[in-house]
Amino acid sequence: MIKEEELAKIVKTDILCSDYFRPLNRLISESFLHGYQYAVQHQWIKSSDMLPHEFSRTKGFENHSEDVICRSPTGIVFVGYTNYVDGKWVWSTSTNMEVEYWMPIPELDVEV
């Protein structure tokens, strides 16, 4: 994976050479870096490495995790969560498919 410092050097070079577009370079660079940072923070997590209850953004769930986006070994995407049953955490999904990867559902900044 490319390091953020290396990425910053890449995007600080002139993307568009024309003087007319030069003011856009900063906006383009900042947008690119913002997108990169978001992507790095929202990647798939291997379920054998960590389960959603270990990640939870909201506390107060004692016996189940938040809903998360899940991906099966065959690439099917669905929503699921983990439950604490008989002393262990198990996946609960409407599909009953194996969960190989998962990621938190992104928080949306929506003004009402």
C-alpha positions in Angstrom: 0.0 0.0 0.0 1.3 3.5 -0.8 2.1 5.6 2.2 0.2 8.9 2.6 3.4 11.0 2.4 4.3 9.4 -1.0 0.8 10.0 -2.2 0.9 13.7 -1.1 4.1 14.1 -3.2 2.4 12.6 -6.2 -0.7 14.7 -6.1 1.2 17.9 -5.4 2.8 17.7 -8.8 1.0 19.8 -11.5 -1.9 17.6 -12.7 -3.0 20.1 -15.3 -0.2 22.2 -16.9 -2.3 25.0 -18.3 -2.2 28.3 -16.3 -6.0 28.4 -16.8 -6.4 25.2 -14.8 -3.6 25.7 -12.3 -5.9 27.0 -9.5 -7.8 23.7 -9.7 -4.7 21.6 -8.9 -5.0 22.3 -5.1 -8.7 21.4 -5.1 -8.0 18.2 -7.1 -5.2 17.2 -4.9 -7.2 17.8 -1.7 -10.1 15.9 -3.1 -7.9 13.0 -4.1 -6.2 12.8 -0.6 -9.6 13.0 1.1 -10.9 10.1 -1.0 -7.7 8.1 -0.4 -8.0 8.6 3.4 -11.7 7.6 3.4 -10.9 4.4 1.3 -8.1 3.4 3.7 -10.4 3.8 6.7 -13.3 1.8 5.2 -11.8 -1.3 3.8 -13.0 -4.8 4.2 -12.0 -6.5 7.5 -11.3 -10.3 7.4 -13.8 -11.9 9.9 -11.1 -14.2 11.2 -9.1 -11.1 12.2 -11.8 -9.1 14.0 -15.6 -9.3 14.6 -18.0 -6.4 14.6 -18.6 -6.4 18.3 -14.9 -5.6 18.8 -15.2 -2.6 16.5 -18.5 -1.1 17.6 -18.8 2.7 17.3 -21.7 2.8 19.7 -21.5 1.2 23.1 -24.5 -0.3 24.9 -25.0 -3.5 22.8 -24.4 -6.3 25.2 -25.4 -9.4 23.2 -25.1 -8.2 19.6 -23.1 -5.9 17.4 -24.2 -3.2 15.1 -25.3 -4.1 11.6 -22.4 -4.3 9.2 -21.9 -4.9 5.5 -20.8 -8.5 4.9 -19.2 -10.3 2.0 -19.3 -14.0 1.3 -16.4 -16.1 -0.1 -18.2 -16.0 -3.5 -18.5 -12.2 -3.4 -22.1 -11.8 -2.4 -22.7 -8.7 -0.3 -25.4 -8.5 2.4 -26.1 -7.1 5.9 -25.4 -9.0 9.1 -24.3 -8.7 12.7 -22.9 -10.9 15.5 -24.8 -12.3 18.4 -23.4 -13.6 21.7 -24.8 -17.2 22.0 -23.7 -19.9 24.4 -20.5 -18.1 25.4 -19.3 -17.3 21.9 -19.9 -14.7 19.1 -21.6 -16.0 16.0 -22.8 -14.4 12.8 -26.4 -13.7 12.2 -27.5 -12.9 8.7 -30.7 -13.2 6.6 -28.8 -15.2 4.0 -27.2 -17.8 6.3 -24.1 -17.4 4.2 -20.5 -17.6 5.5 -19.0 -14.2 6.2 -15.5 -13.9 5.0 -15.2 -10.1 5.1 -17.1 -7.3 6.7 -17.0 -3.5 7.0 -18.9 -0.9 9.1 -21.8 0.8 7.4 -20.5 4.3 6.6 -21.9 7.2 8.6 -23.5 9.7 6.3 -23.1 13.4 7.1 -26.6 14.6 6.1 -27.9 18.0 7.0 -31.6 18.0 7.8 
